[in-house]
Amino acid sequence: MMEQDILNQAHTAFNNKNFEKAEELYTHYINSCEKLARECDASELAVALNNRGQIKYFRVDFKEAVEDYTLAIKAKNEFEVPYYNRGLIHYRLGFFEDAETDFKRVLALNPNFEDAKQSLQQTIMDRQEKMNRGY
């Protein structure tokens, strides 16, 4: 099966919320890019990594999700979505400075990303609250 077909099937499974199958297909695609040392399209690889990260996020495997988001950013550093997703995890874990950095990067890439604007404002407020409480 061609890698593009695998990627398309992964997207279909992801969109149908068949996350187990999607994760398996994304992993196959990602591994084939690495194993065959073939040139995968950076945008497609970044989306595959980001979506696999989303699946891990849904499972509350935050550490693994952050790893996939970071790999997605490495694959295509002007892709704002994995920065946003990684920022959400940093925020949820209370790593407000890291979250703020990620949300600011999103807005540098896409100033109209409304969810990132709101998340950045909330992160700044919560970080200040944490500092006011002395921890």
N, C-alpha and C positions, 0 to 999 in steps of 0.2 A: 504494500500500500504506500502510496506517495505521502511524503511528509505533509504536504499541503492538505491532503484529504484528512489526515489524522488531526491536523489543527482545526479544520472546518468541523469535524465530528466533535472535537472537544468543545468548540464554541457552542454547537447545537446542544450538547449535553448540559453545558453550563447554563445556557439560557432556559433550558427545560428544568433546571434545578436538580438534575441528576448529577450531583456533585461527586459522588464516588467514581462514576464513569469518566466525568470530565477531568478529575484529578489524575486518573490513570492515563488518559490520553494526553493531557498537558505534559505530564512527566515523561511520557514516551517521546513526545516532540522535543522537549527541552534536552533530554538525554541524547537524542539523535544529533542535535546541534553540537553538543559538546563532544560526543564520542566520535562522530565522523569528522570532526573538526571542519565541518562544511560551513560555508557562509550562510547563516540564516538571516533573513531580513530582520534588522534590529527592531523595527516597530512590531513585527509579529512576535518575535521572541519576548519583547517587553510586555506585550499584552498577555501572552501565555503565562509568563512568570507572575504578572500582577493578578491574573484570574486565579491561578493556583494559590497565590497568597490569600485571595478572598475566601477560597474554600477553607483554607486553614484558619482564617479569621473566624468564619462561621462556626468552626469546631472549637474555638477558643484556644487554638494552638498559636498563641501570640508570638512566641519566639520564632517559630518556623515561618509564620506569616511575614514577620519583619525581615527575615532572611530573604524570602522571595521578593518582597517589595524592593529591598536593597539591590538584589540582582537585576530586577527590572529596571531600576534607575541606572545601574551600570550599563545595561544593554542599550538604553536610550535615555540619556540624562535630561532631555527636554520634554519628557512625557510626565505631565503633572500628576496624573492619577495615583501612581504608586507613592509619591511624596505625600499626598493627601491621606492615603490609606495608612501609611506608616505613621504619619502624624497623629491619626486617630488612636492608634494603639499606644503610642508614647503618651498621649493625653490620658487615656484610660488607666495606664500604669502609673500616672503621676509624674512622668518625666516631662515636665512642662517646658523646660528650655529646649529639649529636642523636638517636642511637638511644635513649639513656636518657630523654630528653624525650618521645619518641614512645611508648615503652613505659609510662611513667608516665601519660601521657594516656589510653592504652588502659585502664589499671587504674582510673583515675578514672571513666571511663565505664562500665566493666564489671569490677568487682573479682573476678569468677570466671573471667576469661580466663586459663586455666592456662598456655598457651604464652607469653603476654605476661609472666607472673610469672617463668617460667624464663628467658626471653630477657633480662629486666631484671636478674636475678641474674647471668647470664653476662656481660652488658655491664659491670656494675659491677666484677666480678672482673677482666675483661680490661682495663678502663680502669686499674684499680689496678696490674695487672701491667705495663702499658705505662709508667705513671708510675714504678714501681719500677726499671724498666730505664733511665729517664732520657730517654725519647722519646715 
